[in-house]
Amino acid sequence: MLLHDARRANMKKVQSMAEVSNTLSKLHDTWRTSENANTAIFSAYLDPRPEVVLEEVPNASSKNLWALIRIIAILDVDSEDTPMTCYYKFAKEPQFAKSQKVYMESPAVGVRIVAKTENFGMQYSAAFVLCRLVTADDGRLPSQIAFSTRSGQTYEDVGKQSFVDVHYTTRIDSGDQDRFMAACVPSLHHDYDKYANLIEFVEFYRMMGVEHFTFYNTSVTEEVSRVLAHYESEGLATVLHWQLPARYLYERNLRYNGIFAAMNDCLYRSTMVGGYKYVINTDLDEFIVPRKHLNFHDMMDFLDPPTEEIVYSSFMLRNMFFYLMHEDSPVPQNPPDIPKLSLHTKTTRLARINPAYDRSKYIARGQEIVEMGNHRVWQTKKYSLILRSTSSGPGYGEKMVDPEIAGSQHYRYCEVNELVCWLRDTVIDNTAHRYTSELGARVSAVLKKILPNSTA
């Protein structure tokens, strides 16, 4: 049976599992350690894309394998060649509870270290553990999954594994992505306290057309927690608990609080489950500002016009530094009583725009992406690495967006010795001012609603 036929034949079962798993999994997804002290598991997603399945298992059709389960994990970087076993847990149906099988096992397809080039020699890394989608003898699909370096475990030992829910998807093809854009935000940590900046970030991107935000919460202040709760209650945000096991040390043995695990969890959560066509990767101090278009809808119609073949899978926005040490813009905010906005007050920009891949951010077509990095996409369907050319074939190209069209405006302090930054050439860039009147009103309204005593 061909993969496409197998997918269609199993879609009713997948739909049924999706209705249950995607309601409950958001509550259950959290970091769990396995029996091996060097591994942790967070979430798992059905990946039914034929191109991906065939790349990992070339003889999948002959084995009637039509989908993989992709586990988001953290592993030692030397684990890529370590044989793993996938353990599957099945929900029992009450009328057959005594006779139905609960656990199955199968050798893992493999381990894939995520964003290896960006790992900077750390001991641990985000990783995908790829498992076959198996079915029980009676046709049931697994509700949960775990992995281990040990195979053939006893029933009792398997029950002690750290299982996570499998997120099932009915968003099989690019045409199934009926929502426009979601944003993936790296984890909030070290008691993040910039609540007004957070509101400015969310409201700006909402103005641009972003419909949903995924946040990974390690530690924030009470004010920020209230902001997150507000957007979650409005259905605009998913806020996930992101408490890494103590062995993983920030920028000592693991990059940036597990950033690559968060990014790729968000990719699959937003695309496979959420049904968003585009996924945007950006940090809280980075604003992708259109320069020729009013919003992202107009911009993406220009950059990614509808065609029979997908030409580009990601769109690279070059970094533009707006250092916070420079004086505020003399142009007054309108109205004057709105909170201070970075997009309005900071208009002194570094004249040099960073080259592509140097602190760049990007907008990606989620269905075409396999692996996301911080400043670029690392893997698309069929190709293991996007070449820097924009002609690597339909569906696999990476478009470098002209800075005259849009750029990633980065509001931060000098990233090196401050004296060096003072000596760099600058220009005045008021591009964002066309948005700040409406943006200020939106930020004020949110603050008054949830933090009425704020002095921001």
N, C-alpha and C positions, 0 to 999 in steps of 0.2 A: 504494500500500500504506500502511495506517495505521501510525503509529509503533509501537503495541503489537504489531501483527502482524510488523513488521520486526524488532523486538527478539526476539520468540520465534524467528523464522526464523534468527537469527544467534547464538543462545545457545550452541550447541555449539562454534562457533568461538571465542567469547569465553571459554567454560569452558576450552578447550584453552590459549588464550593466558594465562589467569589462573594456571593451574598452573605455568607457566614464569616469567612476569614477576614474580609476587608472591613467589616464592622468591628470585629473584636481585636484585630491585630494591632491597631493603633494603641490600644490600651496595654497590650502585652509586650510590645517591642521595647526592649531594654537590654543593656549589655549583660551577658551571662558568661561565666567562665566554664571551660570544659574540664575533663579529668586531667588534661595536660595543662600545666601552669602557664605555658607560653601561648595559649590560644584563648580567644573570646569570640562569641557569636552574638549578632544583633538582630538580623532579620533575614528573610528569604523570599524570593520572588519567582513565579513561573516565568520562564523565558521561552515562548513558543515560536520565535522568529526562525524560519527555515534556514536562512543564510548563516545564522549563529550556530544552530544545531549541527549543520553539515560541516561547518568549519571545525567544530570541536570533535564531532563524531562522523567522519566521512561516510561510513557505511550505515548511517542512522536509518535509512529507508528499509534496508534489509532486516534491521533489528526491530522494526516497528516503533522506533523512538521518535516521537514528534515534538518533544519539548524537554527542556532542562529546568532544573530548579537551581537558582543562583543564590548562594548564601553570602551575606555580607559579614565578614569576619576580620579579626586581627590575628596575624601569625608572625612567627619569626621569619625573617626574609629568606632564611635557608630552607624553608619548608616546601618550596615550590616542587621539589622532586620527591617529597615524602608521600608514600601511598596513603590515601585516606579512605575511610569507609563511611558511607552515608547511611544513617539510620532513619527510618520512616515510621511515623506514628499515625495510626488510623483511628478515627472516631468510630465507636461502636453504635450500631443501630439497636435500640432497645429490644426489638422483637427477636433479634439474633445475637444478643449480647454474649451468650455462652459459647457459641460456635465461631464467632468471627475473630479473625486474626487482628492483633493490635500492632505488632511490630514487624518490619521487614528490614533487610539490609542489602546494600549493593555497593560495589567498588565505586569510588568517586571517579568522575571523568577526569578531573585534575584540579590543581590549585593554580591560580593566576594572581601574582603579586600586582597590586594596583599602583599606577603612576610610579613605577620603579625608578625612573629617571629623576623624579622630584623627591625621592626619599632621603637624599643627602647622607647616605651611609648609616641611617638609624638601624637599630637591631630589629625593630618590629615595623610592620607595615599593614595597611589595609589590604585585604585579599578577597578574591572570589573563590569559594569552594563550589565547584560545579558538580551537580548530581543529576543522574537520570530521573526522569519522571516515571515512577513505577505505579502499578495498580495492583490491588489485592485480587485474589482469585474471583471474587464476586464483583469486580469492577470498581470498587471504591478507590478514590484518590486520597493520598496522605494529607492529613490536616496539619501535621507538624513534622519538623526535620531537625536532625542533629548530625554532627560528624565526629569522627574519632580516628586516631592512628591505629586503633585496635579493631580487628575484625572478629567475627564469630563470638561475640559476647553473649553471656547468658541472659535470659529474660530479665532477671533481677538487675544485672549490671546495665542493660540497655535502659531500663526504667530510671536509672540515675543520671542519664545523659541530660545535657542542657538543650532541651528542645525549644525551637521557636516556631511560631505560626508561619505557614506558607501563604503569601499573598497571591491569590489567584487573579488572573486578569481575563477580561473579555476584549481588551483592546489589542487585537491581533495584528492589524496592519496599519500603515500610515494613514489610510483613509478613515480609520476608526477614531482618530484623535479629533474630537469634536469641540475641544476647548482650546483657547488661544495660547496662553503662556503662564507658566509658573516660575517662581523664583526659588533658588536654593541658596541658603545663607549658612556660612560656616558657624560652628558652635559658639555660643555665648558663654564666656568663662571669666574666671577671676573677678567675680561679683560685678559683672558688667552693669554700669549705672547710667548710661547716657540715654535716658528715656525720651528726651525731646528729639535727639538725633534719630532714634529708632522710629519715632512717629514720622519725622521728615522723610526718612528712607521709604517707609511703607506707603505713605501718601503720594510721594513722587512717583513711585513705580505703579501705583494704582492709576494715577493720571495717565501714565504711559500705556496702560493696557494690561498690566500683570493682574491676574485674577486670583492667584493663591500663592502663599508663602509657606515654606517649611523651615522651622527653626529647631535647633538642637541645643537644649538648655542644660548647661553644666552648673553654672552659678550666676545668679543675677540679683539685683537689689529688689526690694519690695515694689518700688515704683515701676521698674521694668517688668516685673512679674504681672503687675496689673495691666500694663500695656499689652503684653502678650495674651493675657486672658481675655482682654477686650476683643482683639482681632480674632481669637479662636472662637469666642462666642458669636461673632458675626459671620462665621464660616469662611473667613478669609485666610486663616492660618492653621497649620498643624504644628503643635509644639510637642517635641519628643524629649523625654528624659535622656540625658546623655552623660551618664556618670561612668567613666571608664574605670576598670579595675586598677587598683593602686599600683600595680607593677609598671603601668605605662606612664612614663614621665614626660611632661610637656617639653618638647624640643631637646630632650636628652636621649631618649630611646624610641620616641614616636613623634612623627611630624604633627605639630600644631593641633594637639588635642584630637587626633584621629580625623583630620580634615578630609582625607580621601575616602574614608569609610562613610562619612556624612554626605559628601557630594554624590557618591554613587548610590547610596541608599535613596537620596532625594531624586536622583535621575529615574530610578525604577519605580519609586513611589508615585512620582508625578506623571510619568509616561504610561507605565503598564497599568497602574490602578487608577490614577487621576484622569487620564485621557487627554493630557495637554500636548499640543502639537510642538510647542517650543519650551525649552527649559533654559533659564538664564542663570548664569553663575556669577555672583558678585558679592562683595563684602559690604558691610554697613557703612563704610566711608567711601564707597565707589558708586557713582551715579552715571549710568549710560545715558547720555544726553543727545538726542537727535539735533542735527544742525540744519537739515534741509526739509525735515518733515515734522508734523505736529506731534506725532506719537508713534508707538511701536507698530501699530496696525498699518499706518501709512508707510513707515520705514520698511517693514518686512514685505509689504506688497511690492516695493521697489527692489529690495535686495533678493527676494525669493518669490518671484512672480509665479503664479500657477502654470505648470507645464505638465506634459505627460510623464516626463522623467524628472526625478529630483536631481538637480545639478549640484547643490551644495548641502552638506550635512551640518556645517557649523559656520558661524559668522564672527570673525575676530575683531574686537574693538581695542584699539591701541590706547595705552595708558597716558593720561595727561595729569601731571602733578599740579595741585593747587595747595601750596604750603600754608599751613595755618599761622605761621609766624609773621606773615605779611599783614600789613594794616588792612582794616576792613574797607570795603568799598564806600566811597563818599555818597553813593546814590542811596537815598533813604528808602527803607522798606515801606510798602503801601498796602494796607494801612500801617501806621507807625507802631501800633500796640501789639503786633503779632510777634510770636517768638522769634528769636534770632535764628536765621536759616543759613547754613553753610553755603547753599546754592546761591544765596543773594549776597552775603557779606564778603565771601572770599572770591575775588575775581582776578587776583594776580596769579597767572599761570606760568609755569616753566615753559620757555619758548621751545625747547627741544621736546618733541613728542617721542616717547619710548618706542623702539622698534617692535615689530610683532614678536610675541612670545615673552617679552620682557614686561612682566606685570600686566599683561593683557587680560581682558575678560572676554567672554563670548556668549553668544546665543546659539543653542544647539537644537537641531531637530531630534527630539528624544528617541523616536523609533529607529533612527539610523545609528545611534550611538551605543557602544558597548562599554566603554571605559572613559570616565572624565578625569581630567587633572585640574590643577588650580588655574593655570594660565593657558591651557589648550586641551583639546580633546585628544586622547591617546589612541583610542581604537574605535573604528566604526565597523559596521557589518562587512564581512569578507576581508577587509584590510586591517592589518595589525597596527599600522602607523599611518596617519595622514601625512602625505608628503607636503612639502611647503609649496608645491605647485597647486594651482586651482584647476588642473586638468587631469586629475587622477581617476576620472571615470564617473559616470552617472551615480549619484548617491553618495559619493565618497570624497567630494571636493571640499576644501576649506577656503572660504572667501575672506580675504583681507579687506575690511571695510575702510574706504578712504576716510581719513580724519575730517575731511570737509563734509562728509555725510553724517558721521557720529563718532564719538569717542567715549572712553571711560574716564570721567572726571574724578580724580582721586584726591580727597581732602584729608590731609594728614600732616604730621610734623616731618621735618627733614629726616630722611632715612639714613643719612650718614652724618658726619660732623657738620654742625649747623653753619659754621663759617663757610664751608664748601657750598652750601645751598645759597647763602647770601650772595656769593660771587657768580652764581649762575644767571644767565640772561632770562628775563621774564617779559611777558606781554600782559596787557589787560584783556580779559576775555569775559564779556557779559552775556554770553550765549544763553545761560540758564535763566536770566532775568525775565524772559517772556513767560516763565512758568511760576515765578515766585509770589505773585499776588494771589492767585488761586491756591497755591500750595500753602502759603501762610494762613489763609482762612481755614483751610482743611486741618492744618496742624492745631490751630487755636481751638477749633471745635472739638477735636478729640481730647485735648488737654482739659478743656472745661468740663467735659463729660466724665472723664475718669480720674483726673487729678486736679480738681478745682482750686486747690490751694497752691498749685505749682507756681514757682517764680521764674520758670524758664522763659 
